Amino acid sequence: MTCHAGGVFEHLSWIMSYEGLCLALKEDPALVGAVAGRLGALMTAFYEHLLDLDNLCAVFPGDDLGFKTGPLISPADLTTYVLPWHKTFAAMTHDRGLPYFLHSCGNLDSIIDDLICDVRIDGKHSFEDAIVPVEDFQARHGGRIAALGGLEVNILSAGSEDDVRQRTRILLDICGKRGRYAVGSGNSIPSYVPVRNYLAMVDEALG
C-alpha cells in the first residue's frame, strides 16, 4: 500500500486561499508561519499513524508546488514554510526503511536541488512534456532520484491506442534502460482516459 495525501502547501493555499496566502506572505508572514506550523504538526501525527500500518511499501504524498514556468510562491517562501515539513515526513519515512516519493505538478527547477539534497525525496512524479519530458528530467537527475510516470496525459486521453503503446515503449526503452524508473501516467488517470488506452499502457509495461 502507498499513501497519497495533500501536502502542507496545498492545505495552506486551500485554507487561506491562494490570493490570501500571497497577500499574507507580504503583509503578515508570521500568520503564514503559524498556519503552516499547525498544519505540519497535525500532518506529523497523521504520518505517525500511517507509518504504523502493516504492509506499507512507500509514502507518496501529493503537494502541487508549481505551474508551467515556476513555483506558485517564491522558492525562498517554499523553503521557509513548506519544504521543512516534507523533510520531516521524509525522515520519518526513511526511519522505517521506506521510500518517500513526491507528486508535484509544475516547473520545480528552482527548488529541485532542495527537494533532492535537503528534503531527500527518493522519487519525483508528475511530468508534463510542455514543462520537462520525463526522459529529460531523468537525464539530469536520474543519478540521484527515481523518475516516476511521464506518459503525457494528453496522449493517454486523446491519443490512439497505438500512440499510447508507442510512447510507452519509448519511455521503457529510454528511461527503463537507465534504471530508477517506473512507467505510468504523467499525472493521474482521470475519468476521461479511455479504458483501452490505460490497458494498452499497462500491457506494454508488463510485456
SETI-980192 format. One line per field, with one value per residue (C-alpha): residue number from 1; residue in three letters; chain; y, x, z. Coordinates in nm, 3 decimals. Example, Ala and Ser with C-alpha at 12.3 -4.5 7.8 and 13.67 -1.06 7.14 Angstrom:
SETI-980192
k [1, 2]
r [ALA, SER]
c [A, A]
v [-0.450, -0.106]
u [1.230, 1.367]
w [0.780, 0.714]
//
This chain:
SETI-980192
k [1, 2, 3, 4, 5, 6, 7, 8, 9, 10, 11, 12, 13, 14, 15, 16, 17, 18, 19, 20, 21, 22, 23, 24, 25, 26, 27, 28, 29, 30, 31, 32, 33, 34, 35, 36, 37, 38, 39, 40, 41, 42, 43, 44, 45, 46, 47, 48, 49, 50, 51, 52, 53, 54, 55, 56, 57, 58, 59, 60, 61, 62, 63, 64, 65, 66, 67, 68, 69, 70, 71, 72, 73, 74, 75, 76, 77, 78, 79, 80, 81, 82, 83, 84, 85, 86, 87, 88, 89, 90, 91, 92, 93, 94, 95, 96, 97, 98, 99, 100, 101, 102, 103, 104, 105, 106, 107, 108, 109, 110, 111, 112, 113, 114, 115, 116, 117, 118, 119, 120, 121, 122, 123, 124, 125, 126, 127, 128, 129, 130, 131, 132, 133, 134, 135, 136, 137, 138, 139, 140, 141, 142, 143, 144, 145, 146, 147, 148, 149, 150, 151, 152, 153, 154, 155, 156, 157, 158, 159, 160, 161, 162, 163, 164, 165, 166, 167, 168, 169, 170, 171, 172, 173, 174, 175, 176, 177, 178, 179, 180, 181, 182, 183, 184, 185, 186, 187, 188, 189, 190, 191, 192, 193, 194, 195, 196, 197, 198, 199, 200, 201, 202, 203, 204, 205, 206, 207]
r [MET, THR, CYS, HIS, ALA, GLY, GLY, VAL, PHE, GLU, HIS, LEU, SER, TRP, ILE, MET, SER, TYR, GLU, GLY, LEU, CYS, LEU, ALA, LEU, LYS, GLU, ASP, PRO, ALA, LEU, VAL, GLY, ALA, VAL, ALA, GLY, ARG, LEU, GLY, ALA, LEU, MET, THR, ALA, PHE, TYR, GLU, HIS, LEU, LEU, ASP, LEU, ASP, ASN, LEU, CYS, ALA, VAL, PHE, PRO, GLY, ASP, ASP, LEU, GLY, PHE, LYS, THR, GLY, PRO, LEU, ILE, SER, PRO, ALA, ASP, LEU, THR, THR, TYR, VAL, LEU, PRO, TRP, HIS, LYS, THR, PHE, ALA, ALA, MET, THR, HIS, ASP, ARG, GLY, LEU, PRO, TYR, PHE, LEU, HIS, SER, CYS, GLY, ASN, LEU, ASP, SER, ILE, ILE, ASP, ASP, LEU, ILE, CYS, ASP, VAL, ARG, ILE, ASP, GLY, LYS, HIS, SER, PHE, GLU, ASP, ALA, ILE, VAL, PRO, VAL, GLU, ASP, PHE, GLN, ALA, ARG, HIS, GLY, GLY, ARG, ILE, ALA, ALA, LEU, GLY, GLY, LEU, GLU, VAL, ASN, ILE, LEU, SER, ALA, GLY, SER, GLU, ASP, ASP, VAL, ARG, GLN, ARG, THR, ARG, ILE, LEU, LEU, ASP, ILE, CYS, GLY, LYS, ARG, GLY, ARG, TYR, ALA, VAL, GLY, SER, GLY, ASN, SER, ILE, PRO, SER, TYR, VAL, PRO, VAL, ARG, ASN, TYR, LEU, ALA, MET, VAL, ASP, GLU, ALA, LEU, GLY]
c [A, A, A, A, A, A, A, A, A, A, A, A, A, A, A, A, A, A, A, A, A, A, A, A, A, A, A, A, A, A, A, A, A, A, A, A, A, A, A, A, A, A, A, A, A, A, A, A, A, A, A, A, A, A, A, A, A, A, A, A, A, A, A, A, A, A, A, A, A, A, A, A, A, A, A, A, A, A, A, A, A, A, A, A, A, A, A, A, A, A, A, A, A, A, A, A, A, A, A, A, A, A, A, A, A, A, A, A, A, A, A, A, A, A, A, A, A, A, A, A, A, A, A, A, A, A, A, A, A, A, A, A, A, A, A, A, A, A, A, A, A, A, A, A, A, A, A, A, A, A, A, A, A, A, A, A, A, A, A, A, A, A, A, A, A, A, A, A, A, A, A, A, A, A, A, A, A, A, A, A, A, A, A, A, A, A, A, A, A, A, A, A, A, A, A, A, A, A, A, A, A, A, A, A, A, A, A]
v [0.000, 0.350, 0.669, 0.975, 1.279, 1.655, 1.836, 2.137, 2.384, 2.259, 2.274, 2.614, 2.756, 2.598, 2.730, 3.082, 3.083, 3.130, 3.506, 3.532, 3.334, 3.558, 3.871, 3.727, 3.632, 4.001, 4.158, 3.903, 3.629, 3.539, 3.429, 3.210, 3.055, 2.989, 2.825, 2.619, 2.514, 2.399, 2.208, 2.048, 1.936, 1.782, 1.607, 1.476, 1.299, 1.161, 1.025, 0.867, 0.673, 0.594, 0.455, 0.210, 0.039, -0.308, -0.373, -0.011, -0.010, 0.363, 0.707, 0.908, 1.248, 1.498, 1.866, 2.075, 2.343, 2.487, 2.581, 2.583, 2.827, 2.813, 2.758, 2.904, 3.106, 3.207, 2.940, 3.126, 3.103, 2.736, 2.658, 2.856, 2.732, 2.412, 2.208, 2.168, 1.971, 1.746, 1.696, 1.589, 1.346, 1.206, 1.148, 0.969, 0.751, 0.675, 0.579, 0.295, 0.191, 0.309, 0.542, 0.887, 0.989, 1.326, 1.407, 1.772, 1.943, 2.238, 2.360, 2.295, 2.361, 2.634, 2.401, 2.057, 2.055, 2.140, 1.852, 1.606, 1.715, 1.862, 1.706, 1.385, 1.266, 0.928, 0.987, 1.260, 1.218, 1.437, 1.526, 1.734, 1.739, 2.114, 2.169, 1.891, 1.547, 1.271, 1.147, 1.492, 1.512, 1.167, 1.258, 1.549, 1.397, 1.022, 0.952, 1.088, 1.005, 0.794, 0.935, 0.813, 0.815, 1.058, 0.929, 1.253, 1.264, 1.423, 1.111, 0.882, 1.068, 1.191, 0.967, 0.640, 0.307, 0.285, 0.630, 0.512, 0.190, 0.370, 0.631, 0.365, 0.165, 0.478, 0.554, 0.198, 0.193, 0.522, 0.563, 0.198, 0.108, 0.384, 0.249, 0.419, 0.450, 0.335, 0.387, 0.538, 0.841, 1.180, 1.290, 1.074, 0.856, 1.095, 0.960, 1.079, 0.847, 0.565, 0.230, 0.078, 0.335, 0.272, -0.102, -0.052, 0.130, -0.146, -0.416, -0.258, -0.207, -0.570, -0.711]
u [0.000, 0.114, -0.030, -0.119, -0.243, -0.238, 0.073, 0.133, 0.134, -0.193, -0.368, -0.216, -0.341, -0.685, -0.729, -0.601, -0.693, -0.412, -0.467, -0.492, -0.172, 0.016, -0.103, -0.015, 0.334, 0.388, 0.189, 0.178, 0.441, 0.405, 0.048, 0.168, 0.425, 0.165, -0.081, 0.192, 0.321, -0.021, -0.076, 0.265, 0.204, -0.132, 0.019, 0.309, 0.056, -0.109, 0.221, 0.300, -0.025, 0.029, 0.376, 0.242, 0.022, 0.119, 0.235, 0.313, 0.559, 0.604, 0.481, 0.376, 0.224, 0.097, 0.173, 0.137, 0.402, 0.427, 0.275, 0.416, 0.704, 0.789, 0.672, 0.342, 0.519, 0.884, 1.150, 1.251, 0.898, 0.871, 1.200, 1.084, 0.728, 0.674, 0.984, 1.093, 0.775, 0.840, 1.188, 1.031, 0.792, 1.071, 1.292, 1.008, 0.954, 1.324, 1.346, 1.105, 1.323, 1.066, 1.097, 0.941, 0.816, 0.666, 0.394, 0.410, 0.289, 0.465, 0.813, 1.025, 1.368, 1.437, 1.385, 1.473, 1.812, 1.638, 1.398, 1.674, 1.954, 1.770, 1.423, 1.574, 1.285, 1.351, 1.148, 0.959, 0.621, 0.414, 0.568, 0.425, 0.602, 0.541, 0.743, 1.003, 0.965, 1.041, 1.337, 1.499, 1.440, 1.586, 1.892, 1.958, 1.863, 1.823, 2.153, 2.009, 1.637, 1.383, 1.165, 0.806, 0.546, 0.582, 0.338, 0.166, -0.199, -0.293, -0.164, -0.343, -0.671, -0.675, -0.425, -0.497, -0.416, -0.117, 0.000, -0.010, 0.174, 0.441, 0.507, 0.512, 0.772, 0.983, 0.979, 1.069, 1.345, 1.499, 1.414, 1.371, 1.717, 1.874, 1.715, 1.539, 1.223, 0.861, 0.641, 0.297, 0.080, 0.246, -0.011, -0.315, -0.576, -0.873, -1.216, -1.189, -0.896, -1.035, -1.008, -0.847, -0.567, -0.500, -0.492, -0.261, -0.011, -0.031, 0.004, 0.317, 0.463, 0.408, 0.501]
w [0.000, -0.075, 0.068, -0.138, 0.051, 0.012, 0.130, 0.351, 0.062, -0.084, 0.253, 0.325, -0.005, 0.043, 0.397, 0.326, -0.046, -0.295, -0.313, 0.066, 0.106, -0.137, 0.044, 0.384, 0.268, 0.201, 0.483, 0.766, 0.726, 1.094, 1.022, 0.735, 0.965, 1.233, 0.993, 0.825, 1.166, 1.281, 0.958, 0.982, 1.340, 1.250, 0.949, 1.158, 1.378, 1.065, 0.937, 1.274, 1.246, 0.878, 0.932, 1.190, 0.930, 0.817, 0.460, 0.382, 0.094, 0.026, 0.127, -0.176, -0.089, -0.340, -0.299, -0.615, -0.575, -0.925, -1.257, -1.611, -1.564, -1.193, -0.835, -0.715, -0.445, -0.425, -0.368, -0.052, 0.089, -0.003, 0.173, 0.477, 0.527, 0.327, 0.249, 0.613, 0.675, 0.377, 0.520, 0.850, 0.680, 0.461, 0.766, 0.945, 0.639, 0.596, 0.963, 0.878, 0.584, 0.327, 0.027, 0.027, -0.317, -0.410, -0.660, -0.753, -1.066, -1.222, -1.301, -0.992, -1.140, -0.886, -0.588, -0.725, -0.552, -0.224, -0.275, -0.356, -0.124, 0.176, 0.182, 0.041, -0.172, -0.332, -0.645, -0.832, -1.000, -1.232, -1.563, -1.844, -2.180, -2.211, -1.891, -1.897, -2.055, -1.809, -2.012, -1.992, -1.617, -1.572, -1.777, -1.539, -1.205, -1.250, -1.082, -0.758, -0.752, -0.937, -1.213, -1.188, -1.465, -1.750, -2.011, -2.112, -2.002, -2.335, -2.510, -2.266, -2.304, -2.664, -2.843, -3.014, -2.858, -3.093, -2.977, -2.616, -2.694, -2.893, -2.624, -2.351, -2.546, -2.596, -2.224, -2.136, -2.394, -2.278, -1.910, -1.825, -1.950, -1.741, -1.423, -1.131, -1.336, -1.318, -1.623, -1.573, -1.630, -1.627, -1.372, -1.296, -1.464, -1.495, -1.584, -1.945, -2.022, -2.240, -2.067, -2.377, -2.362, -1.995, -2.055, -2.355, -2.131, -1.870, -2.135, -2.280, -1.933, -1.836, -2.177]
//
